[in-house]
Amino acid sequence: MEPLDAARIRRTIERRLDALRGEITDKLGDAALVNAGLDHNADSGDLSVADDTASADFADARRDIEEYQAGLAALARLEAGDYGICVDCGEAIPAARLQAQPFAIRCVACQARRERAAGTHRSTL
């Protein structure tokens, strides 16, 4: 990988990490505000809605934290010279895939194979 490419990739990853930090902070803050604003003497319907809202915020934050961790791992791979190499087959991950999913650790074929084996269609990271 050329140094210019590595610098561009680093900037892309770092921008996404910055955005994720903000999103995580916002979502955890929103969940905390919902919880703090609860009138624990409220009726069960209000408490249920507040609980659902806080749970959704926490779930969103958890997904963002997982993506953030994947971004940190991508930076580590970039530093180690392993960025863009499929962890399963060792082949280069196509540039188009990395452009769409900068934190990808598998080529499309290996990711599809993994999802089929797990019976899921989850994140392509």
C-alpha positions in Angstrom: 0.0 0.0 0.0 1.4 3.4 -0.9 2.0 5.9 1.9 -0.5 8.3 0.4 -3.1 5.6 0.4 -2.3 4.7 4.0 -2.6 8.4 5.0 -6.0 8.7 3.3 -7.3 5.5 4.9 -6.1 6.7 8.3 -7.9 10.0 7.9 -11.1 8.2 6.8 -10.9 5.8 9.8 -10.1 8.6 12.2 -13.0 10.8 11.0 -15.4 7.8 11.5 -14.0 7.2 15.0 -14.5 10.9 15.9 -18.1 10.7 14.7 -18.7 7.5 16.6 -17.3 9.0 19.8 -19.9 11.8 19.5 -22.7 9.4 18.7 -21.8 7.1 21.7 -21.6 10.1 24.0 -25.0 11.4 22.8 -26.8 8.1 23.0 -25.5 7.3 26.5 -26.3 10.9 27.6 -29.8 10.5 26.2 -30.3 7.2 28.0 -29.1 8.8 31.3 -31.4 11.8 30.8 -34.4 9.5 30.3 -33.5 7.6 33.4 -32.8 10.7 35.5 -36.0 12.3 34.4 -38.2 9.4 35.4 -40.8 10.0 38.0 -40.6 6.7 39.7 -44.1 7.4 40.9 -45.4 7.5 37.3 -47.8 4.9 36.0 -46.5 1.7 34.6 -47.1 2.8 31.0 -44.9 5.8 31.3 -42.2 3.8 33.0 -42.4 1.1 30.3 -42.0 3.7 27.5 -39.1 5.3 29.3 -37.5 1.9 29.8 -37.9 1.1 26.1 -36.4 4.4 25.1 -33.4 4.0 27.4 -32.9 0.4 26.2 -32.9 1.5 22.6 -30.4 4.2 23.3 -28.1 1.7 25.1 -28.5 -0.8 22.2 -27.5 1.8 19.7 -24.6 2.9 21.8 -23.5 -0.8 22.1 -23.5 -1.1 18.3 -21.5 2.1 18.0 -19.0 0.9 20.6 -18.5 -2.3 18.6 -18.0 -0.3 15.5 -15.6 1.9 17.3 -13.6 -1.1 18.5 -13.5 -2.4 14.9 -12.1 1.0 13.9 -9.4 0.9 16.5 -8.5 -2.6 15.2 -8.4 -1.3 11.6 -5.9 1.4 12.7 -3.8 -1.3 14.4 -3.9 -3.4 11.2 -2.9 -0.3 9.2 0.1 0.3 11.5 1.1 -3.4 11.3 0.8 -3.5 7.5 -2.1 -6.0 7.6 -4.9 -3.7 6.6 -6.9 -4.9 3.6 -5.9 -8.5 4.0 -8.7 -11.0 4.7 -8.2 -12.7 8.1 -9.7 -15.9 6.8 -8.1 -16.5 3.4 -5.2 -14.1 3.4 -6.1 -12.5 0.1 -6.4 -8.8 -0.5 -9.8 -7.3 0.3 -11.0 -5.4 -2.8 -10.6 -1.6 -2.6 -14.3 -1.1 -3.3 -15.2 -3.2 -0.3 -12.8 -1.3 1.9 -14.1 2.0 0.6 -17.7 0.9 1.5 -16.6 -0.8 4.8 -13.2 0.7 6.0 -13.2 -1.6 9.0 -13.8 -4.8 7.0 -11.6 -7.8 8.1 -12.8 -10.3 5.5 -13.3 -10.3 1.7 -16.8 -10.6 0.4 -16.6 -14.3 -0.2 -15.3 -15.1 3.3 -17.8 -12.8 5.0 -20.6 -14.4 3.1 -19.4 -17.9 4.0 -19.1 -16.9 7.6 -22.7 -15.5 7.6 -24.1 -18.6 6.0 -22.3 -20.8 8.5 -23.7 -18.7 11.4 -27.1 -18.5 9.8 -27.0 -14.7 10.0 -26.7 -11.7 7.9 -25.0 -9.3 10.4 -22.5 -6.5 10.0 -19.9 -6.9 7.3 -17.1 -5.7 9.5 
